[in-house]
Amino acid sequence: MKKFFSYSASVLKEDAKTRRKIFISRVFAIAGTALLLTFMMVFARAVEFSQFNLFTEWKTYLTIIVLAILTTIIISTLFVYSMYINDDTSNANKILPIMSLAIIITYVLAIAFGRLINIYVVPLTLLSLLIASLIDKRVGIATNVLMSQAFFLSYVFIYGTDMTVAATSALITSIVSACFLIIYVDKARTRVSYIVAGIVVAVCTAVIPMLINLISADNPDAYTILMSGMWSFVSVILSVALYMLILPIMEVIYRVDTPFRLSELSSLDSPLLKRLAKEAPGTFSHSMSVAALSELCADAIGESSQLARACAYYHDVGKLKDPEYFIENQTGYNPHDDVIPEVSVSMIVSHVTAGYEMIKAAHLPDIIADVALEHHGTTPVNYFLYKAQNYTEEDVNDSEFRYPGPKPKSKISAIIMIVDTVEAATRANKNTDDPEKFREFVRKLIKSKMDAGQFSECDISFGDLGKIEDILVRAIPSMHHERIKYDIKKKA
């Protein structure tokens, strides 16, 4: 007992030490990022005006420290907020690196374009779009408001208060345009359609600096007013263009799924899917059916239908390793007839880890790899378990006939597990003629997963399961209906 308590105490101590290290490293990362941003802006001014004597004045360092502290507070607020609303714990460690890199890239570009061209051209909308796509739309909107103010506050203090009107105009334009573009970011199916949306937003928001400049001077200059609108238009288009250029790079670096990335992954031109269609056509057909049903189920419970479709397409790619061992790919010969049940089950269950490794090697988003690993959870392969039990009078250890897990950790994984099971079982039984009996059949399959504790690690609710059941009961019969047999006879 003493050993147990001493072990528990040491584990808790190690956990506390680990958390403290993580906290300290995050504090230094945020403070370092804030200090770098402020220093870059001061250094840019020194280079532009050849004022390197600035770094001999105590006021310069005071300005850097104060602005860095303010920026640290703002970035910390955004980080805490993003951790608070983020449901996907697997991506928690990516949030701060993504946020820091996006802020640094945007600041560098904003300083460069703001000083080389015009303050209205600063592409601050880029930052909020990257955060909205890679972390969360709500964090993107908060980032839009707070970091835009942080940038222009620093800009005014470092370059002078005579820039206040222009900075305010650019600030309001940036906030308004980013809000509309963030709202539309997951509605655009392609990058081209999003660029078109960017042009529309740019035209509409160009009026903001024009109105501000109209009342900011006693004798408004028509040229200045028109140019402020034009540069504002350029700023939004530039932000969207840079977003389209930088986003794919950050998608690959951090293995994050975005609407555009998911749309591209759902293309049947993907190398893995082309291999699946060629080498395991039965599995490919099954995956297409699971994808169509999963998309409907995800939409019904408020999850991303695009993500569900993409995950379903790839959930069985591990069967490429030994496609002939899976019944949907067999054309007469069954290799399981020549091996013992233990070998058969090892070939069957290995497809989840093989799929996980293939997806990781292809640099696809982590969520797709996780679904491939989790979609069978820790369920047993009953057919071979019963077969092994019939071969011996001794007790068979059923743990050797189970999938390795883990259990589904997200609603998308749970959806794929349910749809995969129901679709395969329906193909085998073809019992969709009686609606009531089919509903009972679907409900029994879902309940078996629930009773086995397969949903214990994800937050799917009874209400969600009921909606999924309704979708499957309505949709599957139409997918498996019998076609009319046409018997056309030639007239004599």
Secondary structure, DSSP 8 states (H G I E B T S, - for coil): -HHHHHHHHHHHHHHHHHHHHHHHHHHHHHHHHHHHHHHHHHHHHHHHTT-GGGGG-HHHHHHHHHHHHHHHHHHHHHHHHHHHH---GGGHHHHHHHHHHHHHHHHHHHHHHHHHT-GGG--THHHHHHHHHHT-HHHHHHHHHHHHHHHHHHHHHHH-GGGHHHHHHHHHHHHHHHHHHHHHTTT-SSHHHHHHHHHHHHHHHTHHHHHHHHHHSSS--HHHHHHHHHHHHHHHHHHHHHHHHHHHHHHHHHT---HHHHHHHTSTTSHHHHHHHHH-HHHHHHHHHHHHHHHHHHHHTTS-HHHHHHHHHHTTGGGGSSGGGSGGG-SS--GGGGS-HHHHHHHHHHHHHHHHHHHHHTT--HHHHHHHHHTTTT-B-HHHHHHHHHH-SS---GGGGB-------SHHHHHHHHHHHHHHHHHHH---SSHHHHHHHHHHHHHHHHHTTTTTTS---HHHHHHHHHHHHHHHHHHS------------
